[in-house]
Amino acid sequence: MLILASASPRRREILKQAGMDFEVMVSDIEEKADPSLSPSELVVCLARQKAENVFQRAGGKTVVAADTVVALEGKILGKPKDEKNAFEMLKALSGKTHEVFTGVCVIKDGKSQSFFERTEVDFYPLSDEDISSYIATGEPMDKAGAYGIQGKGCTLVKAVRGDFYNVVGLPIAKLSRLLK
C-alpha cells in the first residue's frame, strides 16, 4: 500500500488513472525552505519534508510526497494570495514561456529517494478580459502560477515541452519507474 502525502485532488486523480492503490495522509508540517534555493532544489526540499513527516506516522508503508512550483525567468510563482495576485501572475505569464518544477520524494523501506521534473509551458498572449474571465471561474486560486492546465486553464496554453502530468502536479511515469 502506498501513502500519498498530499491533499491535492489532482495528484490523487493521477494516481487513480495510473491504477495505483493508495491512501492519503496529509503532512502537517509548516513548509520551510531557504529562499536562495533554485526552483528544482526548492521542490525537492519541500517534497522531502512532507514525506519525512508522513513516514513517521505511516507504519512502514511507502510514502510519496510532491511539491510543484511555476517559475518565470527564475522567479517562483506559488499559489496566488488573492484575485489581484492571480491577475498579476497570469499577466506576467501572458505570451511567455515558463517552467513548471515538481519535486518528488519516495520513502520506501526507510530509504529516501528524490527527483524533480521540469516542463516548459508556453502561454498564448492574454487580454485583461481573458485573465479576468478565467479568474472569475475560481480555478486559479489554489494552483501554482494561478492556472490549472487540466481544467479551464488549458485554453491559455499554446505548447508544452516535457511531461504534461508534471504540469498537473505529479510526473507519474518517472514516479512509477522509481517505485518499481
PyMOL commands that set and color helices and strands:
alter all, ss='L'
color gray80, all
select helices_A, chain A and resi 9-17+39-55+83-93+128-136+139-142+144-146+152-156+164-168+172-179
alter helices_A, ss='H'
color red, helices_A
select strands_A, chain A and resi 2-4+22-24+62-72+75-77+97-108+111-123+157-161
alter strands_A, ss='S'
color yellow, strands_A
deselect
rebuild
show_as cartoon
